[in-house]
Amino acid sequence: MDTLTPTSRVLTWCLHLLVIGLLTLAAVKAATPAVVLVALVLALVYATGPLLVRTSRRAALWSAALGVAWVVLLVLTADAVWLAFPLYFLQLHLLPRRAGLTSVVATAAMAITGFSAHAGTFTPAVAIGPALGAAVAVAVVWGYQALYRESERRRALVEELVSTRASLAQAQHSAGVLAERERLASEIHDTLAQGLSSIQLLLVAASRALPADPSKAAGYVDQARRCAVDNLAEARRFVAALAPPALDGSSLADALERLCATTSAQHPVIVRFHLTGDPSPLPASFEAALLRIAQSALANTVRHARAGSADVTLSYLGDQVAVDVVDDGTGFTPAASHTGFGLPSMRTRAESLGGTFAVESAPGRGTALAARLPLATTEDVPVHTTRFPTEDIR
């Protein structure tokens, strides 16, 4: 049989007490050995049921045995008619719906017939009691079963909802982890990796200047030292999860201008900075993204383009802010497959803020990069109001 819930367990014990009480009443009122014996047999059959019934077939046999014993008791005493009521509940609970309803109808008919035989007459009042009891039992049991099924559906729905929420939380966690990994990869590529590359180039230049020109070599080493200091500041800022250190204490235009000056000083390429339009306050995320894009673009120019000059332009275009980086290097074919991380990272930075990123280049004709961010979407974004420091940036 199914495992009982607390509510069904209480109802079961109430049914047990009702059967015991009605059997006792019938035996005491009749006070004949035959009635007492049959009542004891019926009680014994009833008591063994919960211990033996484990399948629907055994439940049906037990219900039939109870019905036979009850009919015998009904033949002996009219008081057995009251036992029809708990039998209704047992039959409806143990048997399938159609078989249970059939058994209830048959039990009600036997109760009416038996009581009429003992009374010696048949009246509508004799039929009303068992029939009304059967109707009440059917309504109560079927109503309870409907509520139980609905409760089980709700429980299954809640379990599914909890499972779905857990899966969704896990998926969101995984997505967050992947997004953070991608962000850190972009930051490291655009800052630490580029800075270490610059340090390597400067040290190579210093080694070439030795021993013929120690003062020139010392200058390269000093630039490498300052580049290492900047990289250390970047690494510490990653740990603190703050904005780029170049954006602390001054404007984006100043940071880009220092970037151009530092790149020109550290590498054999002339980088010029241009500012157009009227500067307006920008969110910290916009300033950081545009600075990182310019850093990555100039790093590509230094490492791959073999350019003699480059121009970095910061433009305030009313409803847009843009950074353009143009060089006169060897160029490349943008449509070709590239395995580098720089261009995809720049594009992701711009598009994640609702902007656009474009590349124009051709072999032997230089490269032009343009990142544009919409100022119209920054109304609800906190604006970066601190000014940039004066330390050099890569």
N, C-alpha and C positions, 0 to 999 in steps of 0.2 A: 504494500500500500504506500501512498505518497507520504513523505515526511510532513508531519503536522506543524502548522504555524501556531503561535500562542493563541490566536483567536479560535482556530479550528480545534485546538486541544481543549479549550474551555467548553466549546459547544459539544464536543464528544463526551466529556465528563457529565455535562448536564443531561445528555441523552442516556448515559449509563444510569444515572440516578433516577431518571424518569422511568426506565424499564424496571429497575429494582423496586421502586415504589409501587408501580401498578401491579407487578407480580405479587408483591407482599399483600397489597389490598385484596386482590382476587383470592389468594390463598386463605387469608384471615376471614374474609366474608363468607366464603363457601364452607370452610372448616371441615372438609371431607378428605379422607385419605387420598382419593383419586385425584382431586384437584391439587392438593399439596404436592403429590408425586409428580404430576405433569408440570406444575409450576417449577419444581426443582429441576426437572429435566430441561425445561425451556431455559431456565437460568443458567444451567451448566452449558448448554449449547451456545447461549449468548456469550458466556464468559470465555469460552475457548476460541471464539471467532477472532478477536484481535491478535491472538497468539498464533493462529494457524493460517489466517488469510494473508497471502502474499502475492497472488495472481488474480486476474479477473475471473478465471474459471473457478478457483476456490471461493472467491467472493460470491459468485452466483450459486454455488452449491450450499454455502453457508446460509445465504438468504432463503433458499428453498427449504433447508432444514428448519430454520426458524419459522417459516410460514407453515410447515406441516405441524410442528409442535404447537403453534398458536391455534391452528384450526382445531386440534384435539382439545386444547384447553377451552376454546370457544364452545365446543359441543358440550363440555361439562358445566360451564358457568357463563352467564351473560356478562359478568364483570370483565371477562377477557376482551370485550369489544373495545375497551379503552386502550389496549395495547396496539390497536391498529394504527394509532397516531404515530408512535415512535417507529413502527415498522415502515410507515410511509417514508420517513426520512432515511432509514437504512437502505431501502430499495432504491430510492432516487440517488443516493450517494454511491452505492456499490455497483449498480448496473448501468449499462449505456442508457442514453436518454429514452429511446423508444421502448426498450425492455423495462426500464424503470417505471415509465408511465403505465405500461401494460400491467405490471405487477401491482402498482398502486390502485388501478381500477379494479383488478381482481380482488385485492385485499378489501377495498371498500365494499364491493359486492358481497364478499363473504361476511363482513361485519354486519351489513344490513340484514342479510339472510339469517345469520345466527341470532342476532338480537330479536328479530321478528319471530323466530321459532320459539325462543324462550318466553317472549311476551305473549305468544299465541295469537298475534294479530299484526297486520302491517298498516302503518299510517305514514303520511308524509313526514311527520316529526321523526319517525324512526330512521328514515333515509337521510334527513337533513344533516344530522350530526356527523356520521362517517363521511358523507359526501363533502360537507363543508371542511372537515378536517383534512381530507385528501386535497381539496383545492388550495387550502392554506399551505399545506406542506409543499405542493408543487410550486406555488408562487415563491415561497421562502427559499427553497433549495435552488430553483432555477435563477432566482434573483441573486442569491449569494454566489452561484457559479459564474454568472455574468460579471458581477463585481470582481470576483477573483481573477477571471480572465483579463478584465481591463486593468486590474492592478499588476498582473504579470506583464502585460504589454507595456505599461508605464515603467515598470522596473527594468525591462529589457531596453526600453528607449533611454532611460537614465544611464544604464550601464554603457550603452552605445555612445551616448553623448559624452560621458566621462572618458571613454576610450578615445573618442574622436578629439576631445580637448587635449588629452595627453599626447596624441599623435601630432596635433597641430602645434602644441607647445614645443615638442621635440623638433618638428620641422622648422619652426621659427628660430629655435636655438641654433640649429644647424645652419640656417640661412644667415643668422647673425654672425656666427663664427666664420663662415665663408666670406661675408662682406668685410669683416674686420681684417681677415687675412689679406684680402684684395687691397684694402686701404693701406695696410702696413707695407705691402709689397710696393704699392705706388709711391708711398712716402720714402721708403728706403731707396728705391730706384732713382727717384728724382733728387734725393739729397745725399745720403751717405754714399751710395754707389758712385754718384757723379763726383762727389768730393774726394773719395779715395782714388778715383781715376785721375783727378787733377793733381793730387799729391804725387801719384806715380809719375805723371808726365813732368812735373816740376823737378822731382828728384833725378829723373833721367837727364833732364836738361842740366841740372847741377853737376852730375857726374861727367857730362860731356865738356863742361866748362873747366873742369879740373884737369891738370894743374895749371893750364895756361892762364886762366882768368879767375883767381880765387874770389875776388870781390863780386863778380857776376854770379859765381856759384853760390856765394853766401846769400845773395839776393833771392835766388831761386829757393834756397833752403828756408829763408825767412818767410817767403810766400807759402811754402808747403806747411810751415809751422802754423801760420795763421789759418790756413785751410783746415788743418787738423783741429784747431781750436773751434772753428765753426762747426765741424762735424761732431765734435763732442757736445756742443750746445744742442745740436739737432737730436742726438741720441738721448740726451737728458730730457728734451722736450717730448720725445715719443713716450718715455716712461710716464711723464706727467700728463700725457694726452691733451696738450694745449696746442695753440696755434703756432705756426713757424716762428722761431726766435727773431727772424728778420722783420717780422710784422709787429714787434713789441716796441711801441714808443714812437713810430713815425708813419708816414703815409705810404700807400702802395707805390706812388710815383717815385718817392725817394728810394724805396727798396729796389725798384727796378733800375733806377739810375745807378745805384751802387753795384747792383748785379752786373750791369754793363761795364762799369769802370773796373771792377775786380776781374771780370773775364778778360778784358783787354790787357790788364796788367799781368795776368798769369799765363796768357796764351798768345801766340802770334796771329791774332785776329783783332781787327779794330771793330769794336761794338759801340754803336751810338744809340742814345735813348731819345725818344720824342714823345711829347705829351700834347694831345689835341683835345679840344672841348673844355668845358667847365667841370672840374673835379667835383664829385658829390660823395657823401658818405656811403660806404658799401658794407654789407654784412661781412663778418670775419671769414665765413666760409668762401665767399666770392673772392676776397683778397688773397686768401691762402691758395685757392685753386689757380688764379691767374698767375701768381708768383711761381707756383710749382710748374705750371705749363711753360712759362718763360725759362725757368731754370733747365727743364728737360730739353727744351728746344735748343738752347744755346749749348748744352752739353753735346747734343747730337751734331751741332755745327762744328764744335771744336774737335770731336773725335772722328767724325766720318766725312764731313763736307769738304775739308781742306780749303775753307773759304778764306779770303783776304779781309772781308768786312761783313758786318751784319748790322741790321737796324731793328730795334725793339720799339714798338709804338703802343702807347696806352691811349685809348680813345674813349671819350665820354660822348655818346651819340644820342643823348636825350633819353630814349627808352632802352638803350643798350650800353654796355661797357665792353670794350674789346681790347685784346692784346694780339698784336701782329708781330711775327718774327720773320724777317726776310734776310737771306744771305746770298752771296754770289759764288757759292761752292759748286761742287761737281754735280749736285742734284741726283735724282733717282727716279724710278718709275713708280708712282704711288699705287698703281693697279697691280703691281707685282706682289708676290707673296713674300712677306717679311716675317721673320721669327723674333724680332726684337720686342721689348716690352714698352718702349717709350711712347710710340705713337698711340697704341691702344690705351695706355694709361692716360695720356692727355685727352683723348676723345672721351673716355669714361668720366674723367673729372668734369669736363664741360657739360656733357649730357646729363649727368647726375643732378646738376643744378638747373636743368631746363634750358641749357644753352646749346650752341652748335660748335662744331670743330671741323675745319676744312684744311686740306693740304693741297698745294699746287707745286709741282716740280716736274722736271724733265732732265734727262742726262745732259750735263754740260750747261744747264741754264739756271742753276741755283734752286733754292727752295723757299716757299712762302707758307707759313703756318698762321692760321687765324682762329682765335677762340672768342666767341661772343656769348655774353650772358645777358638775359633780359632783366632790366631794372624794374620792370612792372611787377615781377614776382617777389620783390624784396621788401614790400611794404610791411609784411608781418614778421620779417626776420630781424633779430637783434642786430643793430649796426655796430661795427667795430669802431669805437671812438678813441682808443688809445693811439698814441703816435709811435712811430718806429724808432729803435735805437740807431746809433750811428756806426755800429760795428759793421765790418765788411761782410758780405755774403758771397757765396759762389754764384 
